[in-house]
Amino acid sequence: MKFIKTTMACAILIIGLIIAGCQKEHYTSRDTSLLKPPPVDTTPVVIDTSVVIDNCDKVDGWQVAGGDPVLVTTLPKEGKGYIQGTIKTGQNFMQFIKTLPAPVNTKVTLSNGELKLWFYVQDVSLLKLDGQIQFSSAADADNKRIGWGLAGIIPTLKNGWNHLELKFTDGYLSGDGGPDLTAMNYVKIFFWTAANAATDQNFGIDDIRVAALPPPPPVEIDNCDKVDGWQVAGGDPVLVTTAPKEGKGYIQGTIVTGQNFMQFIKTLPAPVNTTETMATGQLQLWWYTPDVSLLKLDGQIQFSSAADPDNKRIGWGLAGIIPNLKNGWNLLKLNFSDSYASGDGGPDLTAMNYIKIFFWTAANTTSDQSYGIDDIKVVAK
């Protein structure tokens, strides 16, 4: 009997150990579901599309006044080093010259590019308001060149490193029409101290490159959110607030049954500066067409600074635009450079005040045809 009791006790103990071993162990929870996830980073990625002219990490090909160029590897603004030139005690002139081993395509234009470089000045107060920065495609400072006078730059400098950002639109061109920006091969920077230097004066150049300027923001000509000042053919303009392409609404005009002509006209309450040139500007607008097949290949879009469609105007013929339209909304992108100008030389793009769009159906309509205009603006093309 004693043996049986002992056996039963052992069996119970073993069963207890097995059950205990099967129980789930408890650990400190790692559940972070109650924590808010980090916000999504929506910062746009900045992609450097600038073109390096010279990174100034080698003295190869560089010339400076008064001696040999020195590669300084302490605290460059980019890369391994920078080019140093020294105006020695008793002297007053410095120049940095580099003829590139191969032409460089800057991938910009005279209207949208800028030359960037780091310029080290030991003591700005000693500099004479004279000298130039020159950038050429002729391996020559005097030909196929764009340049910037240092007289206007020196007053903006501070002692130490200065990052110069020189817009091509602010530069002056050589008399031969300026450089070929697809084949630039020469940089020259020269200047003087106002008097002979009392002590050695060190100057540095680093990280010379060309970049495209960011496009300027669009200039709104009319957002078409009000009928104020608008005229349409055959009746009053209507502000439609259903599904506009921008803002609160768009301007609608209707060719009623039996008619064949429509125009949209707006004289702006105040002149608008487009901030663009004939080479750089583009007129954009949304145009709604219910049935493109009904349109006659005729009509124009006119943009004027004389509050008049016949003077100080550029225009685009709709005969070339209509074949590319689809039924519904169409975003028109009209380059100023593709337009025709009025015989008086065209508009003053700093004071535009009038827009007119007119067209016909090929035959009188058999049902009402409603057209829409929205969000008229000028952008850099």
RODO-2510 file (C-alpha; in nm, 4 decimals, decimal comma):
residues 381
     n   res          X          Y          Z
     1     m     0,0000     0,0000     0,0000
     2     k     0,2834     0,2291     0,0895
     3     f     0,4447     0,1482    -0,2448
     4     i     0,1257     0,2412    -0,4294
     5     k     0,0999     0,5734    -0,2470
     6     t     0,4622     0,6491    -0,3252
     7     t     0,4093     0,5625    -0,6924
     8     m     0,0993     0,7811    -0,7127
     9     a     0,2829     1,0728    -0,5509
    10     c     0,5682     1,0428    -0,8027
    11     a     0,3229     1,0254    -1,0926
    12     i     0,1422     1,3366    -0,9689
    13     l     0,4759     1,5174    -0,9318
    14     i     0,5846     1,4242    -1,2860
    15     i     0,2477     1,5324    -1,4308
    16     g     0,2794     1,8625    -1,2453
    17     l     0,6269     1,9190    -1,3864
    18     i     0,5053     1,8427    -1,7388
    19     i     0,2125     2,0871    -1,7067
    20     a     0,4392     2,3553    -1,5659
    21     g     0,6828     2,3028    -1,8510
    22     c     0,4077     2,3462    -2,1068
    23     q     0,2847     2,6750    -1,9651
    24     k     0,3664     2,9850    -2,1761
    25     e     0,6346     3,1997    -2,0263
    26     h     0,5521     3,5680    -1,9808
    27     y     0,7968     3,8329    -2,1018
    28     t     0,7861     4,2089    -2,0935
    29     s     0,5683     4,3127    -2,3857
    30     r     0,7383     4,4531    -2,6915
    31     d     0,4082     4,5700    -2,8391
    32     t     0,4457     4,9258    -2,9610
    33     s     0,1071     4,9459    -3,1248
    34     l     0,0021     5,2173    -2,8821
    35     l     0,2869     5,4393    -3,0012
    36     k     0,2135     5,6760    -3,2895
    37     p     0,4137     5,5884    -3,6001
    38     p     0,6659     5,8516    -3,7077
    39     p     0,5263     6,1000    -3,9593
    40     v     0,5947     6,0254    -4,3221
    41     d     0,8786     6,2404    -4,4551
    42     t     0,7259     6,4307    -4,7444
    43     t     1,0285     6,6558    -4,7997
    44     p     1,1041     6,6458    -5,1728
    45     v     1,4374     6,4920    -5,2610
    46     v     1,6767     6,7571    -5,3904
    47     i     1,8684     6,6289    -5,6910
    48     d     2,1842     6,8205    -5,7758
    49     t     2,1792     6,8731    -6,1519
    50     s     2,4556     7,1341    -6,1555
    51     v     2,7518     7,0881    -6,3891
    52     v     3,1027     7,1026    -6,2443
    53     i     3,3382     7,3354    -6,4307
    54     d     3,6324     7,2733    -6,1967
    55     n     3,6301     7,1289    -5,8450
    56     c     3,9648     7,2971    -5,7681
    57     d     4,1047     6,9763    -5,6161
    58     k     4,4194     6,9960    -5,8315
    59     v     4,6455     7,2808    -5,9409
    60     d     4,6788     7,1239    -6,2885
    61     g     4,6133     7,3891    -6,5536
    62     w     4,5663     7,6739    -6,3061
    63     q     4,7600     8,0007    -6,3303
    64     v     4,7765     8,2728    -6,0654
    65     a     4,9514     8,6088    -6,0680
    66     g     5,2863     8,6458    -5,8922
    67     g     5,3815     8,2798    -5,8617
    68     d     5,2474     7,9274    -5,8709
    69     p     4,9033     7,8263    -5,7487
    70     v     4,8886     7,6364    -5,4190
    71     l     4,6496     7,3549    -5,3376
    72     v     4,5277     7,4122    -4,9797
    73     t     4,3743     7,1018    -4,8238
    74     t     4,2699     7,2622    -4,4942
    75     l     3,8949     7,3390    -4,4734
    76     p     3,8067     7,3490    -4,8432
    77     k     3,4466     7,4310    -4,9292
    78     e     3,4206     7,1135    -5,1398
    79     g     3,6272     6,8049    -5,2033
    80     k     3,9978     6,7693    -5,1270
    81     g     4,1209     7,1277    -5,1503
    82     y     4,1029     7,4715    -5,3055
    83     i     4,3257     7,6880    -5,5252
    84     q     4,5139     7,9645    -5,3451
    85     g     4,6880     8,2668    -5,4902
    86     t     4,8769     8,5297    -5,2900
    87     i     4,9310     8,9005    -5,3525
    88     k     5,2788     8,9408    -5,2060
    89     t     5,3813     9,2316    -4,9892
    90     g     5,4332     9,5359    -5,2121
    91     q     5,2183     9,4002    -5,4967
    92     n     4,8543     9,4772    -5,5868
    93     f     4,7279     9,2340    -5,8532
    94     m     4,5792     8,8816    -5,8567
    95     q     4,4257     8,6647    -6,1228
    96     f     4,3084     8,3038    -6,1392
    97     i     4,2997     8,1499    -6,4893
    98     k     4,1999     7,8011    -6,5964
    99     t     4,1746     7,6648    -6,9501
   100     l     3,9742     7,3449    -6,9191
   101     p     4,1239     7,0277    -7,0720
   102     a     3,7940     6,9575    -7,2519
   103     p     3,4887     7,1758    -7,3283
   104     v     3,2002     7,1430    -7,0832
   105     n     2,8321     7,1460    -7,1744
   106     t     2,6628     7,3548    -6,9055
   107     k     2,3141     7,2249    -7,0039
   108     v     2,1615     7,5683    -6,9407
   109     t     2,0772     7,8781    -7,1429
   110     l     2,1646     8,2439    -7,1061
   111     s     1,8144     8,2966    -6,9664
   112     n     1,8149     8,0291    -6,6945
   113     g     2,1762     7,9597    -6,5936
   114     e     2,4090     8,0846    -6,3237
   115     l     2,7775     8,0431    -6,2467
   116     k     2,8524     7,9441    -5,8870
   117     l     3,1864     7,9482    -5,7078
   118     w     3,3434     7,9927    -5,3648
   119     f     3,5763     8,2938    -5,3312
   120     y     3,8026     8,3447    -5,0290
   121     v     3,9129     8,6990    -4,9426
   122     q     4,1448     8,7654    -4,6514
   123     d     4,0580     9,1369    -4,6140
   124     v     3,7784     9,2786    -4,8308
   125     s     3,8548     9,6364    -4,7238
   126     l     4,1810     9,6274    -4,9227
   127     l     4,0176     9,5486    -5,2582
   128     k     3,9818     9,8022    -5,5378
   129     l     3,6331     9,8207    -5,6900
   130     d     3,7496     9,6810    -6,0193
   131     g     3,8129     9,3517    -6,1968
   132     q     3,5992     9,0869    -6,3610
   133     i     3,4902     8,7251    -6,3601
   134     q     3,4939     8,5902    -6,7167
   135     f     3,3598     8,2642    -6,8580
   136     s     3,4322     8,1744    -7,2199
   137     s     3,3949     7,9068    -7,4856
   138     a     3,6897     8,0382    -7,6923
   139     a     3,9713     7,9636    -7,4421
   140     d     4,0053     8,3405    -7,4401
   141     a     3,8912     8,6138    -7,2019
   142     d     3,7980     8,8514    -7,4836
   143     n     3,5935     8,6293    -7,7158
   144     k     3,2790     8,4153    -7,6853
   145     r     3,2521     8,5334    -7,3287
   146     i     3,0102     8,6264    -7,0564
   147     g     3,1386     8,8363    -6,7675
   148     w     3,0500     9,0064    -6,4413
   149     g     3,2143     9,3206    -6,3034
   150     l     3,3623     9,2838    -5,9551
   151     a     3,2869     9,6500    -5,8815
   152     g     2,9300     9,5446    -5,8054
   153     i     3,0257     9,2233    -5,6261
   154     i     3,3052     9,3347    -5,3918
   155     p     3,0756     9,5546    -5,1727
   156     t     2,8678     9,2425    -5,0956
   157     l     3,1655     9,0337    -4,9800
   158     k     3,2768     8,9544    -4,6267
   159     n     3,6170     8,8469    -4,4998
   160     g     3,6612     8,4738    -4,5466
   161     w     3,4624     8,2490    -4,7793
   162     n     3,1884     8,3917    -5,0028
   163     h     2,9575     8,1879    -5,2246
   164     l     2,9023     8,3760    -5,5496
   165     e     2,5903     8,2986    -5,7538
   166     l     2,6171     8,4888    -6,0811
   167     k     2,3098     8,4818    -6,3026
   168     f     2,3819     8,4758    -6,6732
   169     t     2,1026     8,7301    -6,7182
   170     d     2,3088     8,9731    -6,5064
   171     g     2,6272     8,9178    -6,7078
   172     y     2,7515     9,1089    -7,0111
   173     l     2,8361     8,9393    -7,3391
   174     s     3,1327     8,9898    -7,5686
   175     g     3,0539     9,1663    -7,8948
   176     d     3,0595     8,8406    -8,0897
   177     g     2,7332     8,7267    -7,9293
   178     g     2,8718     8,5646    -7,6181
   179     p     2,9650     8,2067    -7,5368
   180     d     2,8552     7,8684    -7,6638
   181     l     2,7195     7,7285    -7,3396
   182     t     2,7485     7,3746    -7,4711
   183     a     3,1288     7,4056    -7,4979
   184     m     3,2663     7,6226    -7,2167
   185     n     3,6413     7,5956    -7,1654
   186     y     3,7853     7,8975    -6,9862
   187     v     3,7537     8,0834    -6,6540
   188     k     3,9363     8,4008    -6,5542
   189     i     3,9016     8,6040    -6,2335
   190     f     4,1157     8,9161    -6,1875
   191     f     4,1235     9,2062    -5,9423
   192     w     4,3470     9,4509    -5,7552
   193     t     4,4060     9,5847    -5,4075
   194     a     4,3526     9,9610    -5,3856
   195     a     4,7151    10,0063    -5,2784
   196     n     5,0194     9,7840    -5,2706
   197     a     4,9730     9,5196    -5,0030
   198     a     5,1465     9,5884    -4,6701
   199     t     5,1397     9,2142    -4,5925
   200     d     5,0813     8,9007    -4,7980
   201     q     4,7123     8,8646    -4,8881
   202     n     4,5744     8,5167    -4,9602
   203     f     4,2805     8,4499    -5,1921
   204     g     4,1063     8,1215    -5,2700
   205     i     3,8802     7,9666    -5,5344
   206     d     3,6787     7,6468    -5,4924
   207     d     3,3968     7,4452    -5,6509
   208     i     3,3186     7,6256    -5,9769
   209     r     2,9973     7,4982    -6,1324
   210     v     2,6975     7,5982    -6,3426
   211     a     2,3387     7,5406    -6,2303
   212     a     1,9947     7,6060    -6,3708
   213     l     1,7965     7,8643    -6,1807
   214     p     1,4731     7,7365    -6,0274
   215     p     1,1775     7,8400    -6,2433
   216     p     0,9955     8,1476    -6,1176
   217     p     0,6446     8,0967    -5,9815
   218     p     0,3575     8,1234    -6,2304
   219     v     0,2069     8,4674    -6,2818
   220     e    -0,1724     8,4605    -6,2699
   221     i    -0,3376     8,6554    -6,5499
   222     d    -0,6946     8,5628    -6,4480
   223     n    -0,8107     8,2720    -6,2312
   224     c    -1,1594     8,2882    -6,3869
   225     d    -1,3252     8,2666    -6,0457
   226     k    -1,5444     8,5712    -6,1191
   227     v    -1,7333     8,6920    -6,4251
   228     d    -1,6312     9,0515    -6,3474
   229     g    -1,4916     9,2147    -6,6618
   230     w    -1,5505     8,9120    -6,8851
   231     q    -1,7415     8,9339    -7,2126
   232     v    -1,8637     8,6418    -7,4232
   233     a    -2,0471     8,6363    -7,7560
   234     g    -2,4238     8,5942    -7,7631
   235     g    -2,5038     8,6753    -7,4014
   236     d    -2,3590     8,7089    -7,0552
   237     p    -2,0744     8,4950    -6,9224
   238     v    -2,1675     8,2300    -6,6644
   239     l    -1,9553     8,1271    -6,3667
   240     v    -1,9698     7,7478    -6,3432
   241     t    -1,8653     7,6140    -6,0026
   242     t    -1,8928     7,2423    -6,0862
   243     a    -1,5556     7,0722    -6,1440
   244     p    -1,3436     7,3744    -6,2336
   245     k    -0,9797     7,3121    -6,3206
   246     e    -0,8668     7,5627    -6,0575
   247     g    -1,0210     7,7554    -5,7721
   248     k    -1,3918     7,8255    -5,7345
   249     g    -1,5163     7,8159    -6,0906
   250     y    -1,4614     7,8786    -6,4600
   251     i    -1,6035     8,1147    -6,7239
   252     q    -1,8580     7,9619    -6,9602
   253     g    -1,9900     8,0940    -7,2906
   254     t    -2,2473     7,9185    -7,5064
   255     i    -2,2990     7,9145    -7,8811
   256     v    -2,6758     7,8813    -7,8850
   257     t    -2,8619     7,6719    -8,1394
   258     g    -2,8457     7,8261    -8,4851
   259     q    -2,5349     8,0368    -8,4146
   260     n    -2,1674     7,9710    -8,4966
   261     f    -1,9420     8,2208    -8,3139
   262     m    -1,7881     8,2498    -7,9654
   263     q    -1,5368     8,4827    -7,8063
   264     f    -1,4014     8,5345    -7,4562
   265     i    -1,2621     8,8836    -7,3818
   266     k    -1,1120     9,0234    -7,0631
   267     t    -0,9535     9,3639    -7,0041
   268     l    -0,7584     9,3274    -6,6814
   269     p    -0,8254     9,5812    -6,4050
   270     a    -0,4501     9,6441    -6,3682
   271     p    -0,1491     9,5623    -6,5902
   272     v     0,0341     9,2393    -6,5027
   273     n     0,4105     9,1884    -6,5207
   274     t     0,4662     8,8406    -6,6644
   275     t     0,8322     8,8440    -6,5435
   276     e     0,9196     8,6561    -6,8643
   277     t     1,0680     8,7398    -7,2030
   278     m     0,9666     8,6405    -7,5530
   279     a     1,2310     8,3683    -7,5333
   280     t     1,1296     8,2277    -7,1943
   281     g     0,7560     8,2840    -7,1485
   282     q     0,4590     8,0546    -7,2001
   283     l     0,0867     8,1341    -7,1749
   284     q    -0,1133     7,8520    -7,0180
   285     l    -0,4893     7,8194    -6,9927
   286     w    -0,7565     7,5528    -6,9650
   287     w    -1,0100     7,5419    -7,2502
   288     y    -1,3253     7,3300    -7,2419
   289     t    -1,4664     7,2160    -7,5779
   290     p    -1,7817     6,9978    -7,5878
   291     d    -1,7323     6,8699    -7,9451
   292     v    -1,4027     6,9414    -8,1214
   293     s    -1,5352     6,8019    -8,4495
   294     l    -1,7719     7,0985    -8,4841
   295     l    -1,4973     7,3641    -8,4741
   296     k    -1,3803     7,5544    -8,7804
   297     l    -1,0011     7,5679    -8,8214
   298     d    -0,9910     7,9395    -8,7596
   299     g    -0,9730     8,1931    -8,4785
   300     q    -0,7007     8,3231    -8,2492
   301     i    -0,5798     8,3618    -7,8927
   302     q    -0,4503     8,7162    -7,8414
   303     f    -0,2550     8,8649    -7,5503
   304     s    -0,1933     9,2400    -7,5395
   305     s    -0,0509     9,5257    -7,3331
   306     a    -0,2620     9,7896    -7,5137
   307     a    -0,6078     9,6758    -7,3953
   308     d    -0,6612     9,6066    -7,7644
   309     p    -0,6406     9,2892    -7,9783
   310     d    -0,4770     9,4722    -8,2700
   311     n    -0,1931     9,6569    -8,0955
   312     k     0,0991     9,5615    -7,8718
   313     r    -0,0072     9,2018    -7,9096
   314     i     0,1159     8,8493    -7,9508
   315     g    -0,1166     8,5811    -8,0844
   316     w    -0,1546     8,2168    -8,1756
   317     g    -0,3723     8,0837    -8,4588
   318     l    -0,6287     7,8246    -8,3531
   319     a    -0,5978     7,6512    -8,6894
   320     g    -0,2828     7,4852    -8,5573
   321     i    -0,4239     7,4189    -8,2102
   322     i    -0,7722     7,2756    -8,2774
   323     p    -0,6481     6,9525    -8,4454
   324     n    -0,4692     6,8630    -8,1199
   325     l    -0,7720     6,9120    -7,8941
   326     k    -0,9915     6,6457    -7,7390
   327     n    -1,3499     6,6760    -7,6199
   328     g    -1,3589     6,8162    -7,2660
   329     w    -1,0833     7,0086    -7,0913
   330     n    -0,7542     7,0848    -7,2671
   331     l    -0,4484     7,2514    -7,1122
   332     l    -0,3011     7,4848    -7,3729
   333     k     0,0713     7,5637    -7,3445
   334     l     0,1529     7,8481    -7,5808
   335     n     0,5165     7,9557    -7,6058
   336     f     0,5662     8,3277    -7,6586
   337     s     0,8425     8,2356    -7,9028
   338     d     0,5893     8,0476    -8,1201
   339     s     0,3505     8,3426    -8,1428
   340     y     0,3224     8,6195    -8,3973
   341     a     0,3583     8,9818    -8,2857
   342     s     0,1643     9,2858    -8,3982
   343     g     0,3441     9,5185    -8,6405
   344     d     0,4213     9,7694    -8,3663
   345     g     0,6802     9,5377    -8,2115
   346     g     0,4529     9,3352    -7,9914
   347     p     0,3527     9,3772    -7,6279
   348     d     0,5225     9,5120    -7,3201
   349     l     0,5449     9,1876    -7,1243
   350     t     0,5794     9,3815    -6,7987
   351     a     0,2352     9,5387    -6,8425
   352     m    -0,0081     9,2900    -7,0000
   353     n    -0,3749     9,3865    -6,9686
   354     y    -0,5885     9,2123    -7,2310
   355     i    -0,6790     8,8647    -7,3532
   356     k    -0,9126     8,7620    -7,6331
   357     i    -1,0037     8,4127    -7,7592
   358     f    -1,2366     8,3816    -8,0583
   359     f    -1,3442     8,0957    -8,2852
   360     w    -1,6305     7,9542    -8,4958
   361     t    -1,8131     7,6296    -8,5528
   362     a    -1,7906     7,5107    -8,9136
   363     a    -2,1716     7,5359    -8,9465
   364     n    -2,4518     7,6812    -8,7401
   365     t    -2,5064     7,4632    -8,4360
   366     t    -2,8030     7,2296    -8,4101
   367     s    -2,7864     7,2326    -8,0292
   368     d    -2,6354     7,4602    -7,7645
   369     q    -2,2552     7,4251    -7,7365
   370     s    -2,0997     7,5455    -7,4089
   371     y    -1,7288     7,6333    -7,3872
   372     g    -1,5186     7,7082    -7,0813
   373     i    -1,2024     7,9012    -6,9877
   374     d    -1,0098     7,8603    -6,6604
   375     d    -0,6805     7,9504    -6,4898
   376     i    -0,4984     8,1773    -6,7358
   377     k    -0,1354     8,2240    -6,6313
   378     v     0,2178     8,2818    -6,7559
   379     v     0,4957     8,0384    -6,6690
   380     a     0,8588     7,9882    -6,7648
   381     k     0,8613     7,7350    -7,0472
***
